[in-house]
Amino acid sequence: MARLIPLILIALAVWFWVRARRKTAAYMASYEHPGGTVREDGERRDPPAPAA
């Protein structure tokens, strides 16, 4: 059990890191392609509206 806890913590850290990278890449892509992007899951994402 003592060996399992660090493995779980490392797995969680890797999972959160990969998730953050994916979200960051999608966010950056929305600014690189102003017409909106199609995400990996097929959902279209429009870029954020400009501030007035």
Secondary structure, DSSP 8 states (H G I E B T S, - for coil): -TTHHHHHHHHHHHHHHHHHHHHHHHHHHHHHSTT-EE-TTS-EE-------
